[in-house]
Amino acid sequence: MIIQAFLRWVETARTGERTRAASALGRAYVGAEMNGLDRRAAEMAMTFLLDDPSPKVRRALADALCGCSSVPRAIILGLAEDQPEIAYVVISRSPVLTDEDLVDLAARGTLETRALIAARSFVSRAVCAALAEIGGEEEVLILLENTGANLSRRSLKRIAERLGCSAAVRDLLLARPDLPSDARHALVEEVGAALAAFGLVQMAIGEARVQRITREACDIAAVGMAGTLAVEELPGLVSHLRETGRLTPAFLLHALVTGRAEFFSAAIVDLSGVCERRVRSILSGGRVHSIRALFESAGLGHDVSETFAAAVLLWRQDTAAGHDGTASVSKALLARLRNERSSSPVNTAMIDLLERLAFAEERQSARSYAELAARQAA
């Protein structure tokens, strides 16, 4: 009888009256001010109001119901598919909407719809994955800034792949400690590409030099990154670097002489196909011939393998003596390569690398000396 009376009244009531009635009905339902029979009648009345010709009535109902978890899903979905100013209220707040509902709304909705989903107080991994796959820059920025978004490493990687060209997206991704290492390196490459393409920089120092400096900076960043990763993350970074053509002899030598032993081992495992235990055994205690054979199975040439084997032996000596061998290994290898007087491109690249590492070491020593002198003077 209550629902019948309400329906008769709605047919003749003015818009303002219907709006107030919808709001009161919704609040009473949310406040659990009804018994079981009345609640069922209220649900029928609210379902009827979904077709009210006035958006003000439907908006009042949405405002009253958007935070309630016990509202029938059919009513919430009806409001979520209404015109934007009504739908957005429910999409941004309703706990009734399931992951499947939100993914469907994101796929069929507008930029604004996806932005509201990205800004919800909690966004599940499944919904984050959908937004990472189809969201534009604005929605993804909101998602990355949302502390309630449960972004998986796979979603972060996908965002980096799709939107790494955006400086704002890059900044937020690089600030995250859970960003996968291969995605982090890809973003570093994006930064380098953006710098290399900057016209003013090219005019100032020349395009060829920009390309060289950019590549060196990316290599330094990758080697530095390798020293901070957990051992289990290294194979992923190595695989990424191999696929992008970064595992050159010069790059591997850089990692070796700067003490990135775990990364270097992982790279040799990847390139040679030899099991990790065997690679570690050869690098830590194998004879020179077995070391060279290992490196040559990884694709390093005969002349290059000799230099790498020498570096490994030098590292063993310094490690056994308890020294940090970066400077001494670089210096000894540099002298060795200069004495060979080879003009091969690989040999030239390794000499250039070792010279730059030696120069960087000298600069660091000078800075450390200056800081010590300043502290003593103070």
SEMI-223529 format. One line per 2 residues: number of its first residue (from 0); their letters; for each residue x, y, z of N, C-alpha, C. Coordinates in pm, whole numbers, always signed. Atoms other than C-alpha are relative to their C-alpha. Layout:
<tidrens>
NUM) a) X/Y/Z/X/Y/Z/X/Y/Z | ... $
</tidrens>
This chain:
<tidrens>
0) mi) +82/-120/+0/+0/+0/+0/+86/+126/+0 | -85/-118/-6/+287/+242/+79/+55/+32/-137 $
2) iq) -58/-23/+131/+451/+197/-259/-106/+47/-99 | +106/-41/+92/+119/+231/-439/-37/+145/+23 $
4) af) +32/-140/-31/+44/+555/-257/+112/+93/-48 | -114/-82/+44/+392/+685/-331/-1/+19/-152 $
6) lr) +0/-8/+146/+362/+605/-702/-112/+92/-50 | +110/-90/+40/+26/+781/-724/+38/+145/+27 $
8) wv) -38/-137/-35/+171/+1084/-549/+105/+54/-97 | -107/-41/+91/+478/+1097/-776/-54/+49/-132 $
10) et) +55/-36/+130/+261/+1122/-1085/-45/+144/-7 | +52/-137/+0/+127/+1463/-980/+89/+99/+74 $
12) ar) -85/-90/-79/+399/+1603/-752/+92/+81/-89 | -92/-87/+73/+618/+1889/-868/+144/-50/+17 $
14) tg) -140/+44/-1/+989/+1849/-936/+66/+20/+135 | -62/-27/-130/+1097/+2013/-610/-48/-96/+107 $
16) er) +55/+93/-98/+867/+1791/-409/+57/-140/-20 | -55/+132/+29/+988/+1477/-584/+149/-7/+40 $
18) tr) -142/-4/-36/+1349/+1584/-528/+17/-18/+151 | -8/+13/-146/+1293/+1626/-154/-42/-139/+46 $
20) aa) +47/+134/-36/+1104/+1298/-138/+107/-105/-30 | -106/+94/+37/+1385/+1112/-320/+114/+5/+101 $
22) sa) -107/-16/-97/+1642/+1255/-80/-39/-60/+134 | +47/+52/-129/+1433/+1170/+228/-9/-152/-3 $
24) lg) +13/+145/+13/+1362/+820/+100/+138/-67/+4 | -135/+57/+1/+1730/+754/+31/+65/+7/+137 $
26) ra) -61/-15/-132/+1843/+887/+369/-62/-97/+101 | +68/+93/-91/+1581/+679/+551/+47/-142/-25 $
28) yv) -47/+135/+35/+1696/+369/+364/+143/-23/+53 | -139/+12/-46/+2063/+433/+442/+7/-4/+152 $
30) ga) +1/-4/-146/+1983/+508/+806/-67/-119/+64 | +64/+122/-51/+1806/+171/+839/-119/+32/+90 $
32) em) +116/-41/-79/+1493/+343/+964/-127/-73/-43 | +115/+75/+51/+1268/+79/+805/+12/-146/+40 $
34) ng) -3/+145/-21/+1168/-279/+876/+15/-69/-135 | -27/+74/+123/+1215/-555/+619/-99/+28/-110 $
36) ld) +102/-23/+103/+886/-497/+440/+11/+140/-57 | -14/-138/+45/+933/-121/+426/+125/+18/-87 $
38) rr) -123/-12/+79/+1288/-161/+295/-23/-52/-142 | +28/+52/+133/+1164/-374/+9/-86/+97/-79 $
40) aa) +84/-99/+67/+899/-116/-70/+83/+120/-42 | -86/-114/+32/+1162/+160/-56/+87/-31/-121 $
42) em) -84/+39/+114/+1384/-33/-298/-80/+7/-130 | +85/-8/+119/+1094/-59/-544/-25/+145/-38 $
44) am) +23/-142/+27/+1025/+312/-509/+125/+65/-59 | -124/-59/+53/+1390/+403/-566/+28/-49/-141 $
46) tf) -16/+52/+136/+1401/+177/-870/-90/+75/-95 | +92/-79/+82/+1096/+361/-1003/+57/+140/-27 $
48) ll) -53/-136/+15/+1273/+696/-945/+118/+6/-98 | -109/+0/+99/+1558/+589/-1176/-49/+52/-136 $
50) dd) +57/-47/+127/+1322/+679/-1462/-69/+134/+13 | +62/-132/-17/+1211/+1013/-1320/+52/+94/-109 $
52) ps) -43/-88/+109/+1219/+1274/-1599/+94/+113/+44 | -85/-110/-46/+1403/+1528/-1381/+133/-52/+52 $
54) pk) -132/+41/-52/+1781/+1484/-1330/+20/+45/+144 | -14/-45/-139/+1745/+1675/-1002/-46/-107/+97 $
56) vr) +52/+106/-86/+1540/+1391/-858/+101/-115/+6 | -96/+111/+5/+1789/+1126/-971/+130/+38/+69 $
58) ra) -122/-45/-69/+2080/+1336/-842/-19/-3/+151 | +28/+4/-144/+1915/+1366/-501/+9/-143/+51 $
60) la) -6/+141/-39/+1878/+989/-491/+145/-48/+3 | -141/+39/+5/+2242/+941/-593/+78/+55/+119 $
62) da) -68/-61/-114/+2364/+1183/-325/-30/-75/+130 | +40/+67/-123/+2170/+995/-59/+57/-141/+9 $
64) lc) -36/+142/-1/+2279/+645/-164/+148/-29/-26 | -134/+28/+54/+2638/+686/-290/+97/-62/+100 $
66) gc) -94/+55/-97/+2810/+595/+36/-46/-126/+70 | +59/+114/-70/+2587/+304/+139/+40/-130/-67 $
68) ss) -44/+129/+55/+2707/-55/+97/-112/-101/-13 | +110/+97/+2/+2365/-220/+131/-104/+29/-107 $
70) vp) +95/-33/+107/+2188/-56/-164/+6/-109/-107 | -2/+99/+108/+2082/-306/-432/+89/+46/-116 $
72) ra) -96/-33/+106/+2346/-320/-704/-70/+52/-125 | +72/-45/+120/+2086/-272/-978/-30/+149/+6 $
74) ii) +28/-143/-13/+1996/+70/-840/+127/+82/-21 | -126/-72/+14/+2360/+180/-814/+48/-2/-145 $
76) lg) -40/+7/+141/+2436/+57/-1167/-85/+91/-86 | +87/-91/+74/+2134/+247/-1295/+45/+144/+14 $
78) la) -49/-137/-22/+2266/+568/-1138/+138/+20/-63 | -135/-11/+57/+2621/+495/-1256/-3/+16/-152 $
80) ed) +12/-12/+145/+2497/+483/-1615/-88/+117/-40 | +81/-118/+27/+2294/+804/-1585/+87/+109/-62 $
82) qp) -79/-109/+57/+2405/+1141/-1720/+113/+38/+94 | -125/-15/-75/+2749/+1258/-1604/-12/+52/+143 $
84) ei) +1/-58/-134/+2664/+1478/-1304/-63/-93/+103 | +60/+100/-90/+2463/+1189/-1157/+92/-121/+13 $
86) ay) -87/+119/+0/+2688/+902/-1257/+127/+23/+79 | -129/-26/-64/+3003/+1068/-1125/-9/-10/+151 $
88) vv) +16/+8/-145/+2862/+1089/-772/+12/-144/+47 | +0/+140/-38/+2811/+713/-759/+133/-67/-34 $
90) is) -125/+63/+44/+3121/+610/-956/+115/+32/+95 | -113/-42/-82/+3353/+806/-731/-6/-54/+143 $
92) rs) +11/+33/-141/+3215/+677/-401/-64/-133/+35 | +81/+114/-41/+2984/+378/-408/+83/-125/+27 $
94) pv) -69/+127/-29/+3120/+67/-232/-70/-121/-60 | +76/+110/+58/+2858/-143/-408/+60/-47/-132 $
96) lt) -55/+33/+130/+3034/-131/-744/+115/-100/+15 | -103/+103/-5/+3245/-444/-799/+116/+38/-94 $
98) de) -112/-21/+93/+3581/-462/-976/-46/-14/-144 | +50/+21/+136/+3401/-596/-1281/-81/+121/-47 $
100) dl) +78/-119/+35/+3160/-301/-1273/+92/+116/-36 | -90/-114/+21/+3443/-49/-1248/+83/-16/-127 $
102) vd) -76/+24/+124/+3647/-212/-1525/-89/+26/-121 | +94/-21/+110/+3339/-211/-1749/-29/+148/-19 $
104) la) +26/-144/+8/+3265/+153/-1666/+121/+74/-57 | -121/-63/+52/+3627/+247/-1736/+12/-21/-150 $
106) ar) -13/+33/+143/+3620/+72/-2073/-102/+75/-84 | +107/-63/+78/+3290/+225/-2183/-12/+150/+25 $
108) gt) +21/-137/-42/+3320/+559/-2009/+94/+101/-64 | -79/-111/+50/+3483/+892/-2073/+127/+17/+83 $
110) le) -118/-35/-78/+3810/+1040/-1952/-39/+33/+143 | +44/-40/-134/+3619/+1188/-1659/-41/-122/+83 $
112) tr) +38/+122/-71/+3474/+848/-1569/+122/-72/+53 | -122/+71/-42/+3818/+689/-1560/+74/+79/+108 $
114) al) -67/-82/-102/+3956/+982/-1359/-66/-19/+136 | +71/+20/-126/+3686/+935/-1095/+30/-139/+58 $
116) ia) -34/+134/-47/+3758/+563/-1076/+142/-1/+57 | -140/-6/-46/+4131/+636/-1042/+13/+72/+133 $
118) ar) -8/-80/-122/+4059/+876/-755/-78/-62/+117 | +75/+64/-110/+3844/+636/-548/+92/-27/+119 $
120) sf) -81/+17/-121/+3960/+585/-190/+78/-131/-1 | -74/+126/+19/+4059/+228/-279/-22/-46/-143 $
122) vs) +7/+51/+136/+4140/+99/-626/+75/-133/-1 | -59/+133/-5/+4204/-275/-653/+103/-20/-111 $
124) ra) -101/+30/+102/+4484/-432/-855/-63/-21/-138 | +65/+26/+127/+4240/-546/-1122/-43/+128/-68 $
126) vc) +44/-128/+57/+4096/-199/-1170/+121/+84/-39 | -123/-72/+34/+4444/-44/-1161/+57/-53/-132 $
128) aa) -53/+59/+122/+4551/-288/-1433/-78/+48/-123 | +82/-49/+112/+4258/-182/-1653/+32/+145/-32 $
130) la) -32/-142/+22/+4335/+188/-1605/+141/+15/-58 | -136/-6/+54/+4705/+125/-1673/+1/-35/-148 $
132) ei) +5/+45/+138/+4607/-38/-2001/-71/+98/-92 | +81/-84/+90/+4350/+211/-2133/-3/+147/+41 $
134) gg) +8/-138/-47/+4388/+528/-1927/+96/+93/-71 | -87/-102/+56/+4529/+848/-2069/+89/+62/+107 $
136) ee) -95/-60/-93/+4789/+1070/-1907/-68/+56/+125 | +66/-63/-114/+4545/+1259/-1685/-49/-103/+101 $
138) ev) +51/+101/-90/+4378/+950/-1543/+112/-74/+71 | -112/+74/-58/+4709/+771/-1488/+73/+85/+105 $
140) li) -62/-87/-100/+4856/+1070/-1306/-80/-2/+130 | +86/+7/-119/+4559/+1065/-1069/+21/-134/+70 $
142) ll) -20/+133/-56/+4608/+691/-1020/+133/-10/+74 | -133/+6/-62/+4980/+728/-944/+7/+84/+128 $
144) en) +0/-87/-118/+4910/+1005/-693/-91/-51/+110 | +98/+52/-95/+4637/+803/-519/+64/-105/+90 $
146) tg) -61/+94/-94/+4776/+634/-207/-87/-124/+22 | +89/+115/-14/+4474/+403/-211/-2/-90/-122 $
148) an) -5/+82/+122/+4558/+261/-554/+100/-113/+19 | -83/+119/-21/+4695/-94/-528/+63/-41/-133 $
150) ls) -65/+23/+129/+4922/-84/-831/+101/-113/+9 | -97/+109/+5/+5109/-403/-915/+123/+45/-79 $
152) rr) -121/-30/+77/+5461/-402/-1058/-26/-12/-150 | +33/+16/+141/+5316/-524/-1387/-74/+123/-53 $
154) sl) +73/-119/+42/+5079/-227/-1402/+94/+120/-12 | -98/-109/+8/+5364/+13/-1326/+84/-11/-126 $
156) kr) -79/+21/+122/+5565/-141/-1606/-80/+36/-124 | +85/-32/+115/+5272/-110/-1845/-19/+150/-16 $
158) ia) +12/-146/+6/+5227/+256/-1756/+129/+60/-57 | -128/-49/+52/+5598/+312/-1821/+11/-22/-150 $
160) er) -5/+30/+143/+5566/+145/-2161/-91/+92/-80 | +98/-78/+76/+5258/+341/-2264/+22/+151/+10 $
162) lg) +0/-144/-25/+5315/+682/-2110/+134/+52/+51 | -132/-43/-45/+5688/+700/-2038/+49/+126/-67 $
164) cs) -39/-123/+69/+5713/+987/-2285/-47/+125/+74 | +51/-114/-78/+5526/+1210/-2037/+93/+27/+118 $
166) aa) -92/-35/-108/+5762/+1392/-1801/-67/-14/+137 | +70/+8/-128/+5498/+1409/-1526/-19/-145/+43 $
168) vr) +16/+142/-31/+5429/+1035/-1545/+135/-59/+39 | -134/+50/-32/+5803/+959/-1549/+41/+36/+141 $
170) dl) -42/-45/-133/+5863/+1166/-1237/-68/-82/+110 | +72/+76/-103/+5593/+985/-1040/+43/-145/+2 $
172) ll) -44/+138/+4/+5707/+644/-1158/+139/-17/+61 | -137/+12/-49/+6074/+703/-1085/+10/+23/+151 $
174) ar) +0/-24/-145/+5986/+818/-733/-49/-122/+78 | +56/+118/-68/+5830/+477/-657/+108/-106/+20 $
176) pd) -100/+105/-23/+6056/+217/-491/-40/-135/-57 | +47/+129/+51/+5839/-66/-631/-1/-6/-153 $
178) lp) -6/+3/+145/+5898/+26/-995/+101/-106/-45 | -95/+104/+45/+6055/-277/-1173/+124/+62/-64 $
180) sd) -128/-55/+47/+6419/-227/-1269/+3/+21/-150 | -3/-18/+145/+6364/-281/-1641/-83/+120/-42 $
182) ar) +80/-119/+29/+6089/-19/-1642/+74/+127/+40 | -77/-117/-45/+6310/+219/-1444/+107/+36/-103 $
184) ha) -103/-28/+98/+6589/+182/-1697/-61/+56/-129 | +67/-51/+120/+6346/+235/-1986/-38/+147/+16 $
186) lv) +35/-141/-24/+6234/+561/-1826/+125/+88/-3 | -127/-75/+8/+6596/+671/-1785/+36/+23/-146 $
188) ee) -24/-15/+144/+6632/+608/-2158/-91/+107/-60 | +93/-103/+48/+6324/+824/-2218/+52/+140/+36 $
190) vg) -57/-129/-40/+6486/+1106/-2021/+116/+36/-92 | -112/-24/+89/+6801/+1069/-2228/-45/+38/-140 $
192) aa) +50/-32/+133/+6603/+1070/-2552/-59/+140/-6 | +57/-134/-5/+6417/+1383/-2445/+109/+106/+0 $
194) la) -112/-95/-4/+6745/+1557/-2366/+69/+7/-135 | -69/+2/+129/+6904/+1446/-2692/-79/+71/-108 $
196) af) +84/-63/+102/+6609/+1579/-2889/-21/+149/+24 | +20/-141/-33/+6619/+1921/-2719/+89/+86/-90 $
198) gl) -73/-78/+100/+6718/+2168/-2989/+110/+87/+57 | -98/-91/-57/+6903/+2409/-2761/+127/-74/+40 $
200) vq) -116/+80/-39/+7129/+2133/-2628/+80/-41/-123 | -68/+40/+123/+7207/+2011/-2980/+77/+116/-60 $
202) ma) -68/-118/+54/+7296/+2364/-3089/+124/+34/+83 | -110/-39/-88/+7521/+2413/-2787/+121/-92/-11 $
204) ig) -115/+92/-3/+7734/+2098/-2803/+4/-95/-120 | -3/+84/+120/+7643/+1928/-3131/-76/-130/+19 $
206) ea) +86/+118/-11/+7415/+1637/-3207/+79/-126/+32 | -78/+123/-23/+7687/+1369/-3217/+46/-10/+145 $
208) rv) -46/+2/-138/+7824/+1469/-2879/-117/-20/+97 | +118/+20/-84/+7475/+1486/-2731/-35/-148/+7 $
210) qr) +33/+143/+5/+7410/+1128/-2844/+99/-80/+85 | -101/+74/-77/+7739/+1008/-2691/-17/+24/+150 $
212) it) +15/-33/-143/+7690/+1190/-2361/-126/-64/+56 | +126/+59/-46/+7331/+1070/-2338/+16/-150/+23 $
214) re) -19/+145/-15/+7432/+709/-2394/+87/-30/+122 | -87/+22/-116/+7711/+734/-2137/-77/+22/+130 $
216) ac) +78/-29/-121/+7474/+888/-1884/-97/-114/+30 | +93/+112/-19/+7221/+609/-1940/+74/-124/+48 $
218) di) -80/+115/-43/+7494/+348/-1901/+39/+14/+147 | -38/-25/-140/+7613/+506/-1576/-119/-23/+91 $
220) aa) +121/+19/-80/+7256/+514/-1448/-34/-147/+14 | +31/+143/-4/+7205/+148/-1539/+96/-75/+92 $
222) vg) -98/+66/-87/+7528/+39/-1368/-27/+36/+146 | +33/-41/-136/+7437/+243/-1060/-124/-70/+52 $
224) ma) +123/+69/-36/+7090/+90/-1059/+29/-146/+35 | -33/+141/-23/+7240/-259/-1078/+58/-23/+138 $
226) gt) -60/+15/-132/+7425/-197/-753/-98/+15/+114 | +99/-22/-106/+7105/-118/-561/-109/-106/+2 $
228) la) +109/+96/+11/+6884/-406/-671/+25/-125/+83 | -9/+131/-62/+6808/-725/-485/+44/-101/-106 $
230) ve) -55/+99/+93/+6974/-1032/-639/-108/-58/-90 | +105/+63/+80/+6641/-1175/-754/-54/+91/-110 $
232) el) +45/-93/+104/+6568/-860/-958/+99/+15/-114 | -105/-23/+100/+6894/-867/-1152/-27/-69/-135 $
234) pg) +25/+62/+130/+6793/-1123/-1420/-97/+79/-87 | +95/-81/+76/+6500/-902/-1521/+66/+120/-64 $
236) lv) -71/-115/+55/+6724/-599/-1564/+97/-44/-109 | -94/+51/+100/+6985/-804/-1751/-73/-32/-130 $
238) sh) +78/+36/+119/+6721/-939/-1989/-44/+124/-76 | +42/-126/+63/+6590/-588/-2054/+117/+67/-72 $
240) lr) -117/-64/+59/+6939/-452/-2120/+48/-76/-125 | -39/+78/+118/+7016/-738/-2357/-94/+27/-117 $
242) et) +99/-22/+106/+6694/-685/-2551/+11/+139/-62 | -14/-137/+51/+6766/-313/-2585/+140/+29/-53 $
244) gr) -133/-17/+58/+7123/-370/-2703/+100/+70/+89 | -88/-72/-93/+7289/-230/-2391/+115/-86/+54 $
246) lt) -104/+86/-58/+7499/-533/-2291/+120/-10/-95 | -120/-5/+83/+7801/-425/-2494/+122/-37/+84 $
248) pa) -122/+27/-77/+8158/-525/-2396/+40/+116/+91 | -36/-117/-81/+8221/-169/-2275/-90/+11/+122 $
250) fl) +93/-9/-113/+7909/-175/-2060/+31/-108/+104 | -32/+109/-93/+7998/-513/-1910/+130/+28/+75 $
252) lh) -126/-34/-66/+8351/-393/-1839/-23/+108/+106 | +35/-106/-96/+8208/-85/-1668/-57/-63/+127 $
254) al) +59/+66/-117/+7999/-308/-1442/+104/-79/+77 | -100/+83/-65/+8294/-536/-1371/+100/+83/+81 $
256) vt) -105/-75/-70/+8554/-273/-1281/-56/+92/+108 | +59/-81/-108/+8307/-77/-1065/-61/-86/+109 $
258) gr) +37/+87/-111/+8237/-379/-849/-142/-52/+1 | +136/+53/+6/+7891/-480/-967/+7/-151/-29 $
260) ae) -29/+142/+21/+7983/-847/-923/-127/-81/-22 | +123/+78/+13/+7629/-981/-877/-64/+25/-136 $
262) ff) +57/-32/+130/+7504/-798/-1184/+82/-62/-112 | -87/+55/+104/+7806/-905/-1390/-21/-150/-12 $
264) sa) +24/+145/+3/+7749/-1268/-1293/-132/-32/-68 | +131/+22/+61/+7381/-1243/-1386/+4/+23/-150 $
266) ai) -12/-28/+144/+7475/-1093/-1723/+70/-115/-73 | -71/+112/+63/+7721/-1374/-1799/-88/-125/-5 $
268) vd) +96/+112/+1/+7459/-1633/-1700/-98/+14/-116 | +99/-25/+106/+7210/-1473/-1938/+62/-18/-138 $
270) ls) -63/+1/+132/+7454/-1438/-2228/+58/-135/-38 | -69/+127/+30/+7629/-1774/-2198/-90/-121/+4 $
272) gv) +86/+116/-20/+7346/-2002/-2093/+55/-99/+100 | -59/+85/-104/+7575/-2155/-1829/-75/+24/+131 $
274) ce) +76/-15/-123/+7405/-2220/-1496/+69/+96/+97 | -51/-103/-92/+7446/-1960/-1222/+108/-55/+92 $
276) rr) -98/+56/-93/+7631/-2191/-985/+136/-18/-67 | -124/+22/+73/+7890/-2277/-1251/+69/+133/-30 $
278) vr) -57/-132/+30/+7939/-1911/-1350/+67/+57/+124 | -57/-54/-124/+7997/-1808/-989/+128/-75/+38 $
280) si) -117/+80/-34/+8240/-2093/-938/+120/+40/-85 | -110/-37/+90/+8448/-1997/-1243/+52/+139/+31 $
282) ls) -43/-138/-26/+8451/-1626/-1164/+74/+13/+132 | -62/-14/-133/+8549/-1679/-801/+127/-83/+16 $
284) gg) -117/+83/-21/+8804/-1957/-840/+54/-72/-122 | -44/+68/+119/+8844/-2074/-1197/+135/+49/-52 $
286) rv) -126/-40/+63/+9174/-2069/-1390/-29/+92/-118 | +16/-101/+103/+9235/-1812/-1660/-62/-58/-126 $
288) hs) +53/+59/+123/+9156/-2053/-1944/-150/-27/+11 | +144/+24/-19/+8817/-2149/-1797/-76/+131/+5 $
290) ir) +64/-132/-4/+8740/-1782/-1734/-19/+52/-142 | +9/-48/+138/+8817/-1692/-2094/-102/-82/-80 $
292) al) +97/+84/+71/+8616/-1988/-2223/-143/+39/+37 | +133/-44/-44/+8319/-1872/-2016/-40/+129/-70 $
294) fe) +31/-127/+64/+8341/-1519/-2154/-23/-16/-150 | +18/+21/+143/+8376/-1642/-2510/-132/-71/-29 $
296) sa) +132/+62/+17/+8066/-1861/-2464/-112/+103/+16 | +97/-109/-16/+7890/-1537/-2366/+2/+95/-118 $
298) gl) -2/-82/+121/+7979/-1385/-2704/+111/+101/-6 | -112/-92/+3/+8290/-1190/-2614/+111/-58/-88 $
300) gh) -106/+46/+89/+8570/-1210/-2872/+123/-48/+74 | -121/+59/-61/+8903/-1381/-2811/+86/+106/+67 $
302) dv) -84/-105/-58/+9095/-1056/-2755/-69/+68/+118 | +75/-64/-109/+8820/-909/-2538/-4/-90/+123 $
304) se) +8/+92/-113/+8792/-1221/-2323/+128/+3/+82 | -128/-8/-72/+9161/-1185/-2234/+0/+117/+96 $
306) tf) +7/-118/-86/+9102/-835/-2098/-94/-22/+117 | +97/+27/-106/+8796/-945/-1901/+57/-99/+102 $
308) aa) -61/+98/-92/+8983/-1242/-1757/+103/+68/+88 | -99/-73/-79/+9263/-1010/-1649/-68/+83/+108 $
310) av) +73/-81/-98/+9008/-784/-1478/-49/-86/+116 | +49/+91/-104/+8861/-1081/-1290/+114/-39/+94 $
312) ll) -114/+39/-83/+9204/-1191/-1168/+47/+116/+87 | -38/-117/-79/+9290/-838/-1058/-98/+23/+115 $
314) wr) +100/-17/-105/+8964/-818/-865/+21/-104/+111 | -24/+102/-103/+9042/-1144/-690/+115/+41/+92 $
316) qd) -116/-41/-80/+9381/-1011/-578/-38/+110/+98 | +35/-112/-87/+9238/-687/-443/-100/-43/+108 $
318) ta) +99/+45/-98/+8947/-863/-274/+68/-82/+109 | -74/+82/-98/+9182/-1112/-107/+81/+88/+95 $
320) ag) -78/-92/-84/+9389/-817/+19/-88/+93/+81 | +92/-86/-74/+9076/-648/+153/-9/+141/-51 $
322) hd) +3/-134/+58/+9096/-352/-83/-125/+20/-85 | +102/-37/+98/+8831/-167/-287/+72/+19/-133 $
324) gt) -86/+4/+117/+8973/-248/-627/-39/+86/-118 | +48/-74/+117/+8787/-4/-852/+112/+79/-67 $
326) as) -103/-85/+59/+9073/+240/-901/+118/-81/-52 | -119/+76/+40/+9358/-13/-915/-28/-90/-119 $
328) vs) +34/+86/+113/+9178/-252/-1151/-11/+82/-127 | +13/-86/+118/+9089/+29/-1388/+136/+45/-51 $
330) ka) -132/-48/+38/+9444/+161/-1384/+84/-110/-65 | -78/+111/+54/+9602/-181/-1445/-51/-42/-138 $
332) ll) +57/+37/+130/+9363/-264/-1729/+30/+105/-106 | -28/-109/+94/+9413/+76/-1889/+144/-11/-51 $
334) ar) -141/+16/+41/+9791/+23/-1892/+15/-120/-93 | -7/+120/+83/+9744/-324/-2039/-51/+26/-141 $
336) lr) +60/-26/+131/+9517/-206/-2322/+86/+98/-80 | -86/-95/+72/+9747/+84/-2409/+125/-69/-54 $
338) ne) -119/+72/+45/+10043/-151/-2432/-28/-89/-120 | +34/+87/+113/+9857/-373/-2676/-2/+75/-133 $
340) rs) +1/-86/+119/+9830/-82/-2921/-95/-50/-108 | +101/+47/+96/+9527/-237/-3084/-93/+115/-37 $
342) ss) +88/-107/+45/+9307/-10/-3293/-142/-50/-27 | +134/+53/+22/+8998/-230/-3288/-102/+89/+70 $
344) pv) +103/-86/-62/+8671/-44/-3211/-29/-38/+144 | +29/+45/-137/+8608/-258/-2902/+111/+41/+94 $
346) nt) -114/-37/-83/+8959/-197/-2767/+0/+151/+26 | +6/-146/-14/+8925/+177/-2831/-110/+40/+97 $
348) am) +112/-32/-90/+8586/+184/-2655/+35/-32/+145 | -36/+36/-137/+8728/+5/-2350/+104/+94/+58 $
350) id) -99/-98/-46/+9027/+240/-2329/-70/+130/+38 | +74/-124/-27/+8792/+538/-2350/-79/-12/+130 $
352) ll) +78/+21/-122/+8572/+390/-2079/+90/+5/+123 | -88/+4/-117/+8860/+319/-1842/+62/+135/+29 $
354) er) -52/-135/-21/+9004/+666/-1895/-104/+87/+70 | +106/-80/-63/+8668/+822/-1806/-24/-43/+144 $
356) la) +16/+48/-137/+8636/+600/-1499/+114/+48/+89 | -116/-47/-77/+8988/+695/-1388/-14/+149/+30 $
358) fa) +19/-144/-20/+8908/+1064/-1438/-109/+26/+104 | +107/-16/-97/+8583/+1028/-1243/+49/-32/+141 $
360) ee) -56/+37/-130/+8774/+858/-961/+88/+112/+54 | -84/-112/-43/+9024/+1146/-951/-85/+117/+48 $
362) rq) +89/-109/-40/+8743/+1401/-937/-65/-28/+135 | +61/+36/-127/+8576/+1211/-655/+100/+13/+114 $
364) sa) -105/-13/-103/+8904/+1197/-463/+24/+146/+34 | -19/-144/-23/+8948/+1573/-510/-114/+58/+81 $
366) rs) +115/-50/-76/+8594/+1639/-383/+7/-46/+145 | -10/+52/-137/+8649/+1415/-81/+108/+74/+78 $
368) ya) -109/-73/-66/+8979/+1590/-4/-46/+141/+37 | +49/-135/-27/+8812/+1933/-32/-98/+2/+117 $
370) el) +97/+7/-110/+8526/+1828/+200/+70/-22/+133 | -75/+26/-124/+8773/+1694/+456/+74/+125/+47 $
372) aa) -72/-122/-34/+8980/+2012/+441/-94/+105/+56 | +98/-98/-47/+8666/+2224/+486/-45/-31/+141 $
374) rq) +42/+39/-134/+8558/+2026/+792/+110/+29/+103 | -111/-24/-91/+8905/+2053/+948/+18/+150/+26 $
376) aa) -12/-144/-15/+8913/+2429/+885/-108/+56/+91 | +111/-46/-84/+8576/+2469/+1053/+24/-36/+146 $
</tidrens>
